[in-house]
Amino acid sequence: MKLNITLFAMTLLAGLLAVPGAVRADQDPAKDGKQQVPANARTILEKGRASGPLPEGMVIRLGACLGEPAVKAAGDRTPEGLLEKWEFTANQVHRVVPEYKEDKLTYDRVESRPFDSKSLCKDLLEGKAIEIQARTGVGPEVALAGTPYRRGSRFIEVVWNGETILDLHETNGAGLNLYRESDARAFGALYERLASQVRVSFKPAADEEGGPTNGHEFVCGDYVQNKIMVIGRDGQVKWEYPAPLVCDLWVLDNGNFLFTAGHGVVEVNREKKVVFKYETTSEVFSCQRLPDGNTLVAETTAGRLVIVDPAGKVVKVVPLLQAGEKGDHGYVANVRQLANGHFMAAIYQGQLVREYDDDGKVVMQASAPSGGRVAVRLANGHTLIGTADCTDEPRLFEVDAAGKVTWEFSNADLPGKQLRHICGIHRLPNGNTVLCNYLGHGQFGKAPHLLEITPDKKVVWTYANHKDVRTVTCVQMLGDAGEKALR
């Protein structure tokens, strides 16, 4: 897919501004001379090489924001641009997103992988990082040596106990900063030596046909882009259909898709023909096809549930509002009919989860700090709850019939602040949980859209395609895992 030039230019500029230590050429005293290297940089790297993995307190960051590839020959698959930022620590490598907070550049870790870092200090020393920073090179100034790109920036930064001890960067964009030829080529080789190790760590496995795979095929709803999408095992969009303000969706037994659409519910088939529609003046955030063929619809601004027959006629109304409550945009989020005929409702504004009987009487209630967003009744009788970003940190937790928390997962269990707003959960047959991590409310691109978590709180899969997907509010896994899952 060809990148939109204006959008990429903006992204490129943002990347350049995030390069550590970037300065204008006319402000760089070392532009045509030697730069002072911290006296302890070589000593620290030598100790790191001797110790094996990166020592505690050492972080290595690198990133690139590149565009305008040279003229490509037939069959050349060079992407239109490269945007990556990584961070190494002792036993992990992380994909990071730079962000200015109170005028200070910070890096949020949004994805992590296990990594053996024992060769990194050796790579820096043998790659002449010290010499590059000292600017001992000769020859004409060269930009982006070793890449097929004409414009952009790259950097390598080594931090020791919070202090930057090595800061290598080049850019031929805003804030021009170039190296002489021998340093430029050494820098390019060192950058690729480090970056290639990260790319291997994050590279998807091969599927049975030998192509790349993200491990799951699924259908999801994008609230911001107003559509539902089928995502293949290669992580790419295979099918899509308009869905205004979609918050809930299902893949039905007949293969059709049932989803909320702002002020109603729609069912379409794979040929994109509408076969069922219900419209209302109320906002609708949740729906469910019931075993008898009727459809459950949660009308949040009306503060009620309605059951609609296949002809679109309301056949039952279940009131949800309790004394002193008022229906509005933030009242009820996700609702499911249970096996006993009751209804499990996540009450967003009340920061709780309730079970209602068939007449709308509350028979169970559990606290959901920061906003009840989604709730699922598990096979063991417990309730799995996901919360939003209303007042506190979002979290996923399980409660028993008495409301006691028996298990929970939060940002305390993750590197970096990856959970932003949990708005969909899918308990798989193997006991793992896939959660939707809504990235609206100013969080675009800052974390994975989906995470799969084991019962012992290990993240075994993430989906973070920010190019094609902006926000994910709901998901259903496809195949056997999806058919047998609880959601």
C-alpha positions as CSV (number, residue, x, y, z in Angstrom):
1,M,0.0,0.0,0.0
2,K,1.4,3.4,-1.0
3,L,1.7,5.9,1.9
4,N,-0.2,9.2,1.7
5,I,2.7,11.7,1.2
6,T,1.3,14.4,3.4
7,L,0.6,12.0,6.2
8,F,4.0,10.5,5.9
9,A,5.7,13.9,5.9
10,M,3.9,14.8,9.1
11,T,4.9,11.4,10.7
12,L,8.5,12.0,9.4
13,L,8.7,15.4,11.0
14,A,7.3,14.0,14.3
15,G,10.0,11.3,14.2
16,L,12.7,13.9,13.6
17,L,11.6,16.0,16.5
18,A,11.8,12.9,18.7
19,V,15.5,12.2,17.9
20,P,17.5,12.6,21.2
21,G,19.9,15.4,21.2
22,A,19.1,16.7,17.7
23,V,20.5,20.1,17.0
24,R,20.8,22.5,14.1
25,A,24.0,22.2,12.1
26,D,24.9,25.9,12.8
27,Q,24.5,25.2,16.6
28,D,26.7,22.1,16.7
29,P,30.2,22.9,17.9
30,A,31.4,19.5,16.7
31,K,30.1,19.7,13.2
32,D,33.5,20.1,11.7
33,G,35.6,18.9,14.6
34,K,35.8,16.4,17.4
35,Q,33.1,16.0,20.1
36,Q,33.9,15.3,23.7
37,V,32.8,11.8,24.7
38,P,31.9,11.1,28.4
39,A,35.0,9.8,30.0
40,N,33.2,6.8,31.4
41,A,31.3,5.6,28.3
42,R,34.0,3.2,27.1
43,T,34.6,1.9,30.7
44,I,30.8,1.3,31.2
45,L,30.5,-0.5,27.8
46,E,33.6,-2.7,28.6
47,K,32.1,-3.7,31.9
48,G,28.9,-4.5,30.2
49,R,30.7,-6.7,27.6
50,A,32.4,-8.6,30.4
51,S,29.2,-9.1,32.5
52,G,27.1,-10.6,29.7
53,P,23.5,-9.2,29.6
54,L,23.0,-5.5,29.8
55,P,23.7,-4.4,33.4
56,E,20.9,-3.1,35.5
57,G,20.6,0.6,34.8
58,M,21.6,0.5,31.1
59,V,19.1,1.1,28.3
60,I,19.9,1.2,24.6
61,R,17.4,3.0,22.3
62,L,17.4,3.2,18.6
63,G,15.0,4.4,16.0
64,A,14.5,5.4,12.4
65,C,12.1,7.6,10.4
66,L,12.9,7.2,6.8
67,G,11.2,8.0,3.5
68,E,11.6,8.8,-0.2
69,P,13.2,5.5,-1.4
70,A,15.5,5.7,-4.5
71,V,14.0,4.6,-7.8
72,K,13.1,1.0,-7.4
73,A,13.8,-1.7,-10.0
74,A,11.0,-4.1,-11.0
75,G,10.3,-6.5,-8.2
76,D,11.9,-4.3,-5.5
77,R,9.8,-4.6,-2.4
78,T,11.4,-1.7,-0.5
79,P,8.6,0.0,1.6
80,E,7.7,3.6,0.9
81,G,8.9,4.4,4.4
82,L,10.4,3.0,7.6
83,L,9.3,4.1,11.1
84,E,10.6,2.2,14.1
85,K,11.7,2.9,17.6
86,W,13.1,0.3,20.0
87,E,14.5,0.0,23.5
88,F,16.8,-2.8,24.8
89,T,16.9,-3.7,28.5
90,A,18.7,-6.6,30.3
91,N,16.3,-9.4,29.2
92,Q,13.8,-7.8,26.9
93,V,13.4,-5.6,23.8
94,H,10.5,-3.2,23.6
95,R,8.7,-1.3,20.8
96,V,8.4,2.2,22.2
97,V,6.4,5.3,21.4
98,P,8.0,8.7,22.1
99,E,5.9,11.3,23.9
100,Y,6.6,14.7,25.4
101,K,5.3,15.0,29.0
102,E,5.8,18.3,30.8
103,D,8.4,19.3,28.1
104,K,10.4,16.1,28.7
105,L,10.8,13.4,26.1
106,T,9.6,10.0,27.4
107,Y,9.3,6.6,25.8
108,D,6.2,4.4,26.5
109,R,6.8,0.7,26.0
110,V,3.9,-0.7,24.1
111,E,5.1,-4.2,23.1
112,S,7.9,-6.4,24.6
113,R,9.7,-9.6,23.7
114,P,12.2,-11.7,25.6
115,F,15.8,-10.9,24.3
116,D,19.3,-12.1,25.0
117,S,21.3,-8.8,25.3
118,K,24.7,-10.3,26.1
119,S,26.2,-9.2,22.7
120,L,25.0,-5.6,22.7
121,C,27.8,-3.8,24.5
122,K,30.2,-5.8,22.4
123,D,28.3,-4.7,19.2
124,L,28.6,-1.1,20.3
125,L,32.3,-1.3,20.9
126,E,33.2,-3.3,17.8
127,G,30.8,-1.1,15.8
128,K,32.9,2.0,16.8
129,A,30.2,3.8,18.7
130,I,32.8,5.7,20.8
131,E,34.7,6.7,17.7
132,I,31.5,7.8,15.8
133,Q,30.5,10.0,18.7
134,A,34.0,11.5,18.8
135,R,33.6,12.4,15.1
136,T,37.0,11.1,14.1
137,G,35.8,10.2,10.5
138,V,37.1,11.5,7.3
139,G,35.7,12.2,3.8
140,P,32.7,14.1,2.6
141,E,29.5,14.3,4.6
142,V,27.1,11.4,3.8
143,A,23.5,10.9,4.7
144,L,21.7,7.6,5.5
145,A,24.5,5.3,4.5
146,G,23.4,1.8,3.9
147,T,19.7,2.5,3.4
148,P,17.7,2.8,0.2
149,Y,16.1,6.1,1.5
150,R,16.9,9.7,0.6
151,R,15.3,11.5,3.5
152,G,15.0,10.9,7.2
153,S,16.8,10.3,10.5
154,R,18.3,7.5,12.6
155,F,19.6,7.5,16.2
156,I,21.3,5.2,18.7
157,E,21.3,6.3,22.4
158,V,22.9,4.6,25.4
159,V,21.6,5.6,28.8
160,W,23.3,4.7,32.1
161,N,21.4,5.2,35.3
162,G,19.3,8.0,33.7
163,E,22.2,9.8,32.0
164,T,22.9,9.6,28.3
165,I,26.4,8.5,27.8
166,L,26.3,8.0,24.0
167,D,24.1,9.9,21.6
168,L,24.6,9.0,17.9
169,H,22.2,10.6,15.4
170,E,21.9,11.6,11.8
171,T,19.3,13.5,9.9
172,N,19.1,15.2,6.6
173,G,15.8,16.7,7.4
174,A,15.0,19.5,9.9
175,G,17.9,20.1,12.2
176,L,20.5,18.9,9.7
177,N,23.1,16.6,11.3
178,L,25.5,14.5,9.2
179,Y,28.6,12.5,9.6
180,R,31.7,12.3,7.5
181,E,31.8,9.3,5.2
182,S,33.8,6.8,7.3
183,D,31.7,7.6,10.4
184,A,28.5,7.6,8.4
185,R,29.1,4.2,7.0
186,A,30.2,2.9,10.5
187,F,27.0,4.3,12.0
188,G,24.8,2.8,9.3
189,A,26.4,-0.6,9.8
190,L,26.0,-0.4,13.6
191,Y,22.4,0.7,13.4
192,E,21.5,-2.2,11.1
193,R,23.4,-4.6,13.3
194,L,21.3,-3.6,16.3
195,A,18.0,-3.1,14.5
196,S,18.1,-6.4,12.6
197,Q,18.2,-8.2,16.0
198,V,15.0,-6.4,17.1
199,R,13.2,-7.1,13.8
200,V,13.9,-10.8,14.2
201,S,12.5,-10.8,17.7
202,F,9.3,-9.1,16.5
203,K,9.0,-11.0,13.2
204,P,5.8,-13.1,13.0
205,A,6.1,-16.9,12.7
206,A,5.3,-18.5,9.3
207,D,1.9,-20.1,8.8
208,E,1.3,-23.4,7.2
209,E,1.6,-21.9,3.7
210,G,4.9,-20.3,4.6
211,G,3.6,-16.7,4.8
212,P,3.7,-14.4,7.8
213,T,1.1,-14.8,10.4
214,N,0.0,-12.8,13.5
215,G,-1.2,-16.0,15.1
216,H,-5.0,-15.3,14.9
217,E,-7.7,-14.5,12.3
218,F,-10.4,-12.3,13.7
219,V,-13.1,-9.7,13.0
220,C,-13.1,-6.4,14.9
221,G,-14.9,-3.1,15.0
222,D,-13.1,0.3,14.6
223,Y,-15.1,3.0,16.3
224,V,-13.1,5.9,14.9
225,Q,-13.0,4.6,11.3
226,N,-16.7,3.5,11.5
227,K,-16.3,0.0,10.1
228,I,-15.9,-3.6,10.9
229,M,-13.0,-5.6,9.4
230,V,-11.9,-9.2,9.0
231,I,-8.1,-9.4,9.8
232,G,-6.2,-12.4,8.3
233,R,-3.4,-14.3,9.8
234,D,-0.9,-12.0,8.1
235,G,-2.3,-9.1,10.1
236,Q,-3.9,-7.4,7.0
237,V,-7.5,-6.4,6.3
238,K,-9.3,-9.0,4.2
239,W,-12.9,-7.6,4.3
240,E,-14.6,-4.5,5.6
241,Y,-18.0,-2.9,5.9
242,P,-19.3,0.5,7.1
243,A,-20.4,0.4,10.8
244,P,-21.0,3.9,12.4
245,L,-19.7,4.1,15.9
246,V,-19.4,0.3,16.2
247,C,-19.1,-1.0,19.8
248,D,-20.2,-4.6,19.6
249,L,-20.2,-7.4,16.9
250,W,-20.8,-11.1,16.4
251,V,-20.1,-13.6,13.7
252,L,-23.3,-15.6,13.6
253,D,-23.6,-19.4,12.9
254,N,-24.6,-18.6,9.3
255,G,-21.4,-16.6,8.7
256,N,-23.2,-13.2,8.8
257,F,-22.0,-10.3,10.9
258,L,-24.2,-8.7,13.5
259,F,-23.1,-5.3,14.9
260,T,-24.1,-2.1,16.6
261,A,-24.3,1.0,14.3
262,G,-24.7,4.1,16.4
263,H,-28.4,4.2,16.9
264,G,-29.3,0.6,15.9
265,V,-28.2,-2.9,15.0
266,V,-27.4,-4.3,11.6
267,E,-26.8,-7.8,10.2
268,V,-25.0,-8.2,6.9
269,N,-23.8,-11.3,5.0
270,R,-20.4,-11.8,3.4
271,E,-21.7,-10.3,0.1
272,K,-22.4,-7.1,2.1
273,K,-26.2,-7.4,1.8
274,V,-28.2,-6.1,4.8
275,V,-30.5,-8.9,6.0
276,F,-31.6,-7.4,9.3
277,K,-31.8,-3.9,10.8
278,Y,-33.2,-2.3,13.9
279,E,-33.1,1.5,14.4
280,T,-33.9,3.6,17.4
281,T,-33.4,7.2,18.7
282,S,-31.3,5.9,21.6
283,E,-27.5,5.3,21.4
284,V,-26.8,1.5,21.2
285,F,-23.5,0.1,22.4
286,S,-24.3,-3.6,22.7
287,C,-26.2,-6.4,20.9
288,Q,-26.6,-10.2,20.9
289,R,-28.4,-12.8,18.8
290,L,-30.4,-15.0,21.1
291,P,-31.0,-18.7,20.7
292,D,-34.6,-18.2,19.6
293,G,-33.6,-15.9,16.7
294,N,-34.5,-12.7,18.4
295,T,-31.9,-10.0,19.0
296,L,-31.0,-8.3,22.3
297,V,-30.3,-4.6,22.0
298,A,-28.9,-2.3,24.8
299,E,-30.3,1.2,24.5
300,T,-28.0,3.2,26.7
301,T,-29.5,6.7,26.5
302,A,-32.9,5.1,27.1
303,G,-31.6,3.1,30.0
304,R,-33.2,-0.1,28.8
305,L,-32.9,-3.4,27.0
306,V,-35.1,-4.4,24.2
307,I,-35.6,-7.8,22.5
308,V,-36.4,-7.5,18.8
309,D,-37.8,-10.2,16.6
310,P,-36.5,-11.0,13.1
311,A,-38.9,-8.5,11.5
312,G,-37.5,-5.7,13.7
313,K,-40.5,-5.5,16.1
314,V,-39.8,-5.0,19.8
315,V,-41.3,-7.9,21.7
316,K,-39.9,-7.3,25.2
317,V,-38.5,-4.3,27.2
318,V,-36.4,-4.7,30.3
319,P,-35.8,-1.5,32.3
320,L,-32.3,-1.0,33.7
321,L,-32.5,2.3,35.5
322,Q,-32.6,2.2,39.3
323,A,-33.8,5.0,41.6
324,G,-31.9,8.2,40.9
325,E,-30.3,7.0,37.7
326,K,-30.6,8.6,34.3
327,G,-29.9,7.1,30.9
328,D,-27.2,8.9,28.9
329,H,-24.2,8.3,26.6
330,G,-22.2,6.8,29.5
331,Y,-24.9,4.6,31.1
332,V,-24.8,1.0,30.0
333,A,-21.9,-0.3,27.8
334,N,-21.9,-4.1,27.2
335,V,-24.8,-6.4,28.0
336,R,-25.1,-10.2,27.6
337,Q,-28.0,-12.6,28.2
338,L,-26.9,-15.4,30.5
339,A,-27.9,-19.1,30.3
340,N,-30.4,-18.6,33.1
341,G,-32.2,-15.9,31.2
342,H,-30.8,-13.1,33.3
343,F,-28.8,-10.2,31.9
344,M,-25.2,-9.2,32.7
345,A,-24.7,-5.4,32.2
346,A,-21.6,-3.3,32.5
347,I,-22.7,0.1,33.9
348,Y,-20.1,2.6,32.7
349,Q,-21.1,5.8,34.6
350,G,-21.9,3.9,37.8
351,Q,-18.5,2.1,37.7
352,L,-20.1,-1.2,38.4
353,V,-21.5,-4.5,36.9
354,R,-25.0,-5.8,37.5
355,E,-26.9,-8.9,36.9
356,Y,-30.6,-8.3,36.2
357,D,-33.4,-10.8,36.2
358,D,-35.9,-11.1,33.4
359,D,-38.0,-8.3,34.8
360,G,-35.1,-5.8,35.4
361,K,-34.6,-6.5,39.1
362,V,-30.9,-6.4,40.3
363,V,-29.9,-9.8,41.7
364,M,-26.1,-9.2,41.8
365,Q,-23.8,-6.2,41.7
366,A,-20.0,-5.8,41.7
367,S,-17.8,-2.7,41.8
368,A,-15.9,-1.8,38.6
369,P,-13.7,1.2,39.5
370,S,-12.9,3.5,36.5
371,G,-16.1,2.4,34.6
372,G,-17.7,-0.9,33.9
373,R,-17.1,-1.5,30.2
374,V,-17.5,-5.2,29.6
375,A,-18.5,-8.3,31.6
376,V,-18.6,-12.0,30.8
377,R,-20.0,-14.9,33.0
378,L,-17.5,-17.7,33.0
379,A,-18.1,-21.4,33.2
380,N,-17.1,-21.6,36.8
381,G,-19.8,-19.0,37.8
382,H,-17.3,-16.2,38.2
383,T,-17.6,-12.9,36.3
384,L,-14.8,-11.5,34.2
385,I,-14.8,-7.7,34.1
386,G,-12.9,-5.1,32.0
387,T,-12.9,-1.5,33.0
388,A,-12.3,1.8,31.1
389,D,-10.3,5.0,31.7
390,C,-12.9,7.0,33.6
391,T,-11.2,7.7,36.9
392,D,-8.4,5.1,37.5
393,E,-6.2,2.6,35.8
394,P,-8.0,0.2,33.6
395,R,-7.8,-3.5,34.6
396,L,-9.2,-6.9,33.8
397,F,-10.4,-8.9,36.9
398,E,-12.5,-11.9,37.9
399,V,-14.9,-11.9,40.8
400,D,-16.8,-14.7,42.5
401,A,-20.5,-14.8,43.3
402,A,-19.9,-12.7,46.5
403,G,-18.0,-10.0,44.5
404,K,-14.6,-11.0,45.8
405,V,-11.7,-10.5,43.4
406,T,-10.1,-13.8,42.6
407,W,-7.7,-12.7,39.8
408,E,-6.7,-9.5,38.1
409,F,-4.5,-8.1,35.4
410,S,-3.4,-4.5,35.1
411,N,-0.6,-2.2,34.0
412,A,1.3,-3.4,37.0
413,D,1.8,-6.7,35.2
414,L,3.1,-5.1,32.0
415,P,6.2,-3.2,30.9
416,G,5.1,0.3,30.2
417,K,1.6,1.6,30.5
418,Q,0.0,-0.5,27.8
419,L,-3.6,-0.9,29.0
420,R,-5.7,2.2,28.1
421,H,-9.4,1.3,28.0
422,I,-10.6,-2.3,28.1
423,C,-13.8,-2.4,26.0
424,G,-14.0,-6.0,24.8
425,I,-12.9,-9.4,26.2
426,H,-12.8,-12.9,24.6
427,R,-12.1,-15.9,26.9
428,L,-10.6,-18.6,24.7
429,P,-11.0,-22.4,25.2
430,N,-7.4,-22.7,26.4
431,G,-8.1,-20.3,29.2
432,N,-6.3,-17.3,27.7
433,T,-8.1,-14.0,27.4
434,V,-8.0,-11.6,24.4
435,L,-8.8,-8.1,25.3
436,C,-9.6,-5.0,23.2
437,N,-7.5,-2.0,24.2
438,Y,-9.4,1.1,23.0
439,L,-6.9,3.8,21.9
440,G,-9.3,6.7,21.6
441,H,-9.3,9.6,24.1
442,G,-5.9,10.8,22.8
443,Q,-4.2,7.5,22.8
444,F,-3.9,6.7,19.0
445,G,-0.9,4.5,18.2
446,K,0.4,4.3,21.7
447,A,-0.2,0.7,22.6
448,P,-1.4,-2.6,21.0
449,H,-5.1,-2.8,19.9
450,L,-5.4,-6.4,21.2
451,L,-3.5,-8.5,23.8
452,E,-3.8,-12.2,24.5
453,I,-3.0,-13.0,28.2
454,T,-2.5,-16.3,29.9
455,P,-3.9,-17.2,33.3
456,D,-0.5,-16.6,34.8
457,K,-0.5,-13.1,33.2
458,K,1.9,-13.6,30.4
459,V,1.3,-11.7,27.1
460,V,1.6,-14.3,24.4
461,W,0.2,-12.3,21.4
462,T,-0.5,-8.7,20.5
463,Y,-2.0,-6.9,17.5
464,A,-0.7,-3.4,16.8
465,N,-1.4,-2.6,13.1
466,H,-1.8,1.2,13.5
467,K,-1.6,1.8,9.7
468,D,-4.9,0.1,8.9
469,V,-6.7,0.2,12.3
470,R,-7.2,3.2,14.5
471,T,-9.2,1.8,17.4
472,V,-10.7,-1.6,18.3
473,T,-13.8,-1.6,20.5
474,C,-14.9,-5.2,19.9
475,V,-13.4,-8.5,18.6
476,Q,-14.4,-12.0,17.8
477,M,-11.7,-14.6,17.0
478,L,-12.4,-16.8,14.0
479,G,-12.0,-20.5,13.7
480,D,-12.4,-23.1,16.5
481,A,-11.1,-20.7,19.1
482,G,-13.8,-18.2,18.3
483,E,-16.6,-20.6,18.1
484,K,-16.0,-22.0,21.5
485,A,-15.0,-18.8,23.3
486,L,-17.0,-16.8,25.9
487,R,-17.6,-13.2,25.2
